[in-house]
């Protein structure tokens, strides 16, 4: 499903974020990308969804060479993914329901079908009772659950998360971990960039380790 071969990434005028990285992730795997701050974890996730392009090497997702994709093809690629980044990017002037519905509206779902999917996603993350609430009224853990609902509402094949428990207390972090486990158990490929050792112990995933932009273990 995902294959990286001799992938390097250097930002213009900046550091070498990744150097000669290669590994594969199969369909339905649960994988952690670990490493110190600045190791290249976030850059790697961004390469998978064409937010960034590799300087060298190939990134293949479902047979598509991400580095060679034309801009108009990128939105279709991203429909395969659910994305959870550290910056929640929630719309604080819209309610919980509308935040989760946004990806479906962009994709052109009919209102009735979208509403059904939104409520199913909110129910999955335990926020169905909050569908009319504004995000600012939610706790940090609830906001993270809202981000997860938005990421999975279109039922993606691959779920990417960047430090999803970084700002949460241990109890909330464990609950978020169980959500990721439940998605993986129904066949979703889950890739999480994290240095959360408690989450690693909880989920016992396959671990890919980066060190200063290079692959240390896979």
N, C-alpha and C positions, 0 to 999 in steps of 0.2 A: 504493500500500500504506500509506504513512504520509504524512499531510498536517497541517501546522500552519498555522493562520491567525490572525494578530493575537493570539498567545498571550502573556499576561503572568502572572507568578507573584510574589506578595508574601506572605512568611511573616508570620503574625500577630505584631505587635510587632517585626518584624524588617525586613530590607532587601528591596528589590525585586530578586528573583533573575533574572527575565526580563522584558523589556519589548517588546511588539509584535513578536514573532518569528514569521516565517512561511517555510515551505519545504516541499517534497515530496521523498520518497524512494521510488523505484520498486522493484518486486519484483526481487530479485537484485542490487541495488547493493551496493557496498562503500564505506562512507562514514565519514570521520573527522569528529568534532566537536572542534574545537580552540579554544584560547583560554587566557588566563592563569588562574592559580589564582583561583577566585571568579568566573569569567566566566559561570557558569550551566550548565556542561556536565553535571554530575551531576543537577542539578534537571531538566534537559531529559530525560535518560534516565528518571528517576523518573516524569515525566508520561506517558511512553509506556506504562507498565505500571500506571498508576493507584496507584502508591505515594504520589504527590502528585496533586492536582487543580489545574487552571489557575484563576487568579483571574479571568481574562478570556480570550476567544478560544476556539478549538476545536482539539482534538487528535483526529484521525481515524485509526484503524488498521483496515484491511480493512472500511471502511464503518461502523465503530462509533465513535460519539462518546464518547471516554473519560471526559470530564468529566460525562457524563450517565448513566454506568453505575451500576446499583444494586450495592450491596456483594456480593450473592450472585452477580452476573455476573462479578466480577473474577477469580476463580480460573479460569474458562473462558477469559477473555481471555489470562491469563498462560500458558496451555498453548501458545499460539502462539510464545512467547518462550523463549529460553535466556538466563539472566541471570548475568553475571559482574561482581560488584562488588568494590571494594577490600578490604572486610572479607570474607574468604573464607567465614565462617560454616560452617566445617567442623565435623563432630561428632568431637571428638578421643577420645571414648570408644568409637567404632565404627571398624571397619576400612575400608579403601579401597572394597571392594566394597559395603558397606552404605551408605557415604556417597553413592555414585553411584546406588544402588538406591532411595534414599528418595523422589525425585519419582515414580517408577513405583509404589511402594507407595501413596503418597497418591492417585495417579490410579486405583488399583484394578487394576493389571495382574496377571495370573496369575504365580505365582512362576517357572514355567518360561520364560515369555515375557520376564519382567523380567530373569532371569539371562542370557539370550541377548543382550539389548540392553546390559546392563551390561558384559559381556565385550567386545562389539563396540566400545563407547565407550572402554573402557580400552585396547583394542588400538590404537584410532585415535590416542590420545595417548601411546602408548608405556609404559603402566603396567600391562599385563596381568600381568606377573610379580609385581606388588606388591599383588594384590587382597586378600591377607590381612594386609597391613601396616597399622599404625596411622599416621594422618596425621602425628603428631609425629615419626616416623622419616624423613619425606621432607624433601628440600631445599626451599627456597623455590620454585624452578622446578617441581619435581615437585608441590608443593601447588597451584600455579597450573594445572598440567595436570589435576590431580584436579578442580579447580573447573570446568574446561572440559568434562571428561567428564560431570560431573553436569549441566552446562547443556545438553549436546547429546544426552543419553541418550534423550530422548523425541522426538528428531528435529524440532526446532522450525523454523518457517519464518523466524524472525527471531532473530538473535543479537545481544545488547547486551552491551558490555563497558566498564567504567569503569576507565581507567588500568590495563589488564591487564599492562603491562610495567613499571610504576612502580618496583617494588622488585627488579627482576631485573638481572643483569649482561647485557652486550651479547650474549653467545652464547645464553643462555636466551631473551632477548627476541626474537632473530631466529628461534629455533625456534617460539616462540609465534606470531610473525607468520606463519610458514609454515602453521601450523595454521589460522589464520583465513583465509588465502588458499585452503586446500584446501576449507574449508566453503563459501566463496563460489563456488568453481568448480563446485560441484554444485547451485547455485541458492539457497543460503541468503542472505538479506539480512543483511549484517553492518554494525552501527553501533558504532563505537568512539570513546569520549571519551578523548582523549589529548593530551599535548603532546610526545610522543616523536618527535623529528624523524627519528631513524634509522628508526623503524618506518614513518613516512610515506614516506621515500625508498624503503624496501624494497617497500612494497605499492602505492605510487602510486595512492591512492584518490581519490575525489571528496572535497573538503574543504569543510566548513561551519565558519565561524569566528564565535565569539562574542566580544564585547568589552563588559565591564561590563553583561552581561545583554541586550545588543542584538545583532542580526544584523549582522556586519561584512562577510561574504562568504558566498555560497552557490553 
